[in-house]
Amino acid sequence: MKLIIEPVDGVAPLLAAIKSAKKRLEIAIFRFDRSDVETALKAAAERGVKVTALIAFNNRGGEQRLRKLELRCLDAGIIVARTSNDLSRYHGKYILVDRRILYVLSFNFTHVDVDHSRGFGLVSTHVQWVREAARLFRADCTRSTYTPKTATFVVSPPNARKVLGEFLKKAKTQLLIYDPKISDKEMLRLLQARAKAGVEIKIIGSAARRAGLEVQKLASQRLHTRTIIRDRRQAFVGSQSLRAAELDSRREVGLIVQNAKVVKTLIETFESDWAETKVKKSSASPARSNGPAGEPAALTAKEAEKAVKVLTKELDPLTVSVKKAVRNAVAKAGDDVLRDEDVKDTMKRVVKKAVKDAVREAVGDAKDAREVKVGKSEA
């Protein structure tokens, strides 16, 4: 088993995977804007590999791109299947090479995910996982029912809630978690119960209820992975957050692994990110004056624009329209933004910093633009 770490490893492992295919390549796509990956897929089809792309029927604001991608794939001789609309989203990201090697990814095939975000990918030749991934791919291509046959192959909605709930319950000493948004009530209760039982719980990301939980935002880069490391011996890596939509109504895919080398590297990465986050927090400038009931004072138009400049400094891979949407989100910065699923899913990092105190930290500490690498995202 191998571990891909983004943005450290970049796109090279994905291109190598596609290039290595001899007879068959199957890829599930939710978001896609990388011409290098598209070129590699076309080259595989040209050399006689049977390439099948399972493309999501929609994503927030990206349907036209998906349909154009389908046409380009068809023109290149790639077989195209479109997911059903029976689930709210088909958000899983994985690649099957010759029905022999499985790549399960927490990140999309996009510049912002690969080049600017913390993400992980698992590469395995485990026969049962490869078989399950092939069954899932076939079921979603033909819009038929899929039922998992192993608990370590985690799929939403069939088994994710049960499997991840049990995974958390069995923690005895420690849980290290990357998750952009933990909000599912059942999962929060489980985490708080483990905390009360003496389990150390550290979360990089956010949680709706923090009682008994240590929670820090990721410093210097965008967060786009869902990973749980249990008792320093096992880990879950996948695309599903601990929130109801991703457990119960979306297609998400992940794996539970106990490979010692992979788990060790995940721990080292988490601890490095956690330490950097703590340093960033301790060196941040003091919060600005607050409004009623301790709520942050509203940003002026000038302050909002200054925040936007910091937030968009490293948004080169994104389109002008998305930058404009980021500006609008920051300028409004109200409860409506927090409740707007479009904004949360496509610009999650921006919304968090705009609505909460991170924008003010960015304005006060604009010299360190690394803290606000943000861009278009969808969980």
N, C-alpha and C positions, 0 to 999 in steps of 0.2 A: 504494500500500500504506500502511496505517496500523497503528500500534502502540497497543495498550491496555496501560496500566500499572496494576496493582492494588497497594495499595488506593487509589492516587491518583485514578483515573478513576471508581471506584465502579461502580454498576449502570447508569448512564446509557447507555453505549454499547450494552449488551445490549437495553435497552428501546427504544432508537432503532432498532436492527436489526429487532426484531420489528414495531415500528410501521411500518417502511418497506416491509414485504412487501405486494405487490399481488395476487399470484396463488397463491404457494406458499411454504411455510416448513417446513423440515425441521430438527429439532433432536435431537441425541444426548445423552442424560442418564444420568449415573452417580450423582451425588448432587444433591439438590434440596430446598431448604427456603425458597425466596424466593417469598412471596405476590405481590410486585410483578411478578416475571417470569411467574408463573402467570396473573395477571390480564391481562397483556399478551397472552399466548398465547390466552386465551379471547376477548379482544376481537378479535384477528385472525381467529379462527374465526367470530365473530359477523358480521364485515363481509365474509365470503365467501372469505377466504383458506383454501386447503387446507393445514391444519396437520397435520404428521405428527410424532409424538414417538416416537423409538426409545429405549426405556427398558431399562436394564440388568436382567437377570434377577435379579441379587443384588448387594449390597455388604455389607461386614461390619457386621452389626447394623442394617441399614436396609431389609430386605426388605419389612416391613410398610408402611413409608412409601412405598416404590416402588409397591406394589400399590394403596394408597389414592390415590396420585397418578394411576395408570392409570384408576381409576374416575372420579375428578374430571375427567380429560381427556375420557374417553368421554362423560360427562354434558354437557360443553361443546361436543361436536361435533368434538373433535380425534381424528384417526386415531391409534391406538396400536399400535405393534409392540414385541414384547419380544425381546431378544437371545437367542441360543442359549446353551446351557451347555457348548458344546464347548471354549471357552477359560475359564481360571480367572476372568477378569473382563473386562468390556467397559468400559474406563476412559477411552476417548477422549471429548473434549468439543468439539463443533463445531456450527455453525449454517450452513445454506444458505438464502439469501434469494433467491427467484425463480430459482433455479439460475443466479444471476448474481453474487452476492457470497458469499464464504466467510469465516466466522469460525472460526479454529482457536485453541482456548483451552488454557492450561495449568491453569486453575482451574475448579472446579465451580460450579454455580449455587446457592451457599450463602452465608449471611451471613459465616461465618468466612473463607471463601476470598476473597470480594469485598471485605469491609470490613476484614479484619485480617491479610491475608497478602500477601507479595510474589508476584505472578503476572503473566503476560503473555498477551496475545492478539494474533493477527495478523489483519488484515482485508484481503482481496485480491479483485480481480476477474480474476486470472490465469485464462484460459480452461482451461488444462490442469488446474490444481489444482481448479477448480470441477467440471470433468468427473470427475476422479478421486474427489472427495468424494461426488459423486452416485452413482458406481458403488459406492463403499464402502457408502454408506447403503443403497442398494438391496440389495446383497448381504447385509448384516447384518439387514435387515428380512425378507428371504426365506430367511435362513439358508443362503446359498449361498457358494461359494468366491469370494474376491476376490484378484486378482493385480495388484499395482501396475504401472503403465506408465511411471512416471517416478521417478527416484531422489530428487528433491527433495520428493516427497510421501512422507513417512516413516511407514510403518505397521508396527506389531508384530502378529503375528510375521513377516509375509511378507518385509520387506526391511530392518527396522530395524537388526538386528545388522550386516549387511553395510554398509549405508549409513553408519551412525554410526561404525563401525570405520574406514572409508575417510576419513571426515571428520576423525577424530582423526589418522590417519596422515599426512595432508597438511599438518598444522600445521608452519609453519617458524619462527615467532618467538614466538607467544603463544596460549594457550588460557585464556579466562575462563569459568568454569563455575559455574552454579547447579545443585545437585543434592542433594536431601535425603539420598540414600544411594547412593554408588557402591560396589558390591561385586562386580560381575562380574569374574572373574579375567582374562578376555581383555582387557576394557577397561582394567583396572588395569595390565596388562602394557603395553598400548599407551601409556597415559599416562606410565608410568615410562620407557619407551623414548624418548618424545619429550622428557621432562625430561633424560635423559642426553645427548640430541642438542643440548641447549642451549635448548629451548623453555621459555619462562616459563609456568608453570601455576599459576593461582590458582583455588581452589575455595571457594565459599560453600556450606556444607552439611556433608557428612561423607564420608569415604572409608575403606574397610576397611583399606587399606594406604597410608601417607602418604609413604613413601620418595621423596624428590625432589619432593614436591608441597606447596605451601602451601595449608593448609586452615583456614578460619575459619567459625565459626557465625554465622548472621545475627543481628545485634543489633536489638532494638526491635520486631521483628515476626516472625510465623511465615513459614516458607519453604514455598511451594507452587508452584514452577515448576521445569521442567527446561529449561535454556537453556545453549547452548555458543556462545561467540563466538570465531571462529578468525581469527587474524592481523589482527584489526580490520577485516576485509573481508566476512566471511560469518558467518551465525548460524543455529543450529538452535533452534527454539522448539517445544515439544511437551509431551506428557504422560508420556513414558517416561524413567525414570531409567536410568543405566548399571548395571543389575542384571539378573540372569538372568531373573527372573520377568517383568519389564516388556519385555524384549527378545524372549523366546521363547514365553511362554504366556499373554499378555494382549493384548487389543485396545487399542493405543495409537496416537495420531495426532500427527504434527508436520510442520513445514515447514522446509526449508533455504532461507534467503533471502540476497540480497546487496544489497538496497535500502540505499543509502548512508545515508539519513536514519534509517531504522529501526535499522541497525547502530550508528550513532553514538549514538542515544538509549539503546540497550541498554548500550553501553560506559559512557556517562555514569552510568546508573543503577547498573551493577555497581560502578564505581569509587567512587561515593558510598556505596553499601552497604558496600564493603570498608573505606573510610576510617572510617566510623562504627563498624564492627566492631572495627577496630584500636584506636580510642579507647576503646571500651567495655572491651576486654580489658586495656588498659594501666591503666585506672582501677579495675578490679575489685579487691575486697578479697582478701588472701592466702588461700590454701587452708587449710582446717582440718587438724587432725592426721590423719595417715594410719594405716591399719591395717597388717597384715602385708604384706610384699613391696611396700610402697608403694601398696597399694590404699586408696581412701578409706574412712575409718571409717564404720560403719553409722550411719544417722540414728536418733536417738531418736524416740519417738512424738511428743514435744513439738516437736522440730525438723521432723519430717515434716509435722505439722499447720501449722506456721508457713510451710513451703515451699508447702503447698497453698494457703494464703490468698493468697500472692503469685501463684502460678500461675493461680489461678482468679479473680483480681480482675476480669479483663476478659472473662469467659466468659458475659456476659449472653445472647448468642444461643443458648446451648446449653441442653439440658434438664437437669433435676436429676439424672437417672440418669447422664448422662455426667460431670457434676461428681463424683458419687459414685465412678465408675470411675476418674477422675483421682486422687482421694484414695487409693483402694486401690492404684493403680499406684505412687504416690510412697511410700506406707507400706511396700510390699513391697520395691521397689527392689533387685531381685536379678537374677541371670542369667536366670531364667525369664522375667522381663519383657522382657529384651532379645530372647529367642527367640520371644516371643509375637507372631505375625503380626497378630492382632487389635489388640493394643495399639499395635504399630508403625504399622499402617495407619490406625487411627482416632484415635490420640492421639500421633503421632510426636514432636511437639515436647515433649510432656510426658515421654514415656519417656526421651528423650535427656537431659533435664535431671534427671530423677529418678535415673537409673542412673549417669550420669557426674557430673562435678564442677559442672555448671551449676546444679543445685539449690542446692548449697552457696554458689555465687556469688550466687544469687538471695536466699538467706537472709541472707548477709552484706551484701548490697547491696539490701535490700528497699525502700529509699527510691526506687529507680528501677524501678518496676513495669513500665515500658515494655519492659524487656529480656525479659520473660517473657509476652508476649501469646501465648497458646496456646489450643487448642480442638480440637474433634473434627476429624480429618482422615483422609483416605485418599489415599494417593498418587495 
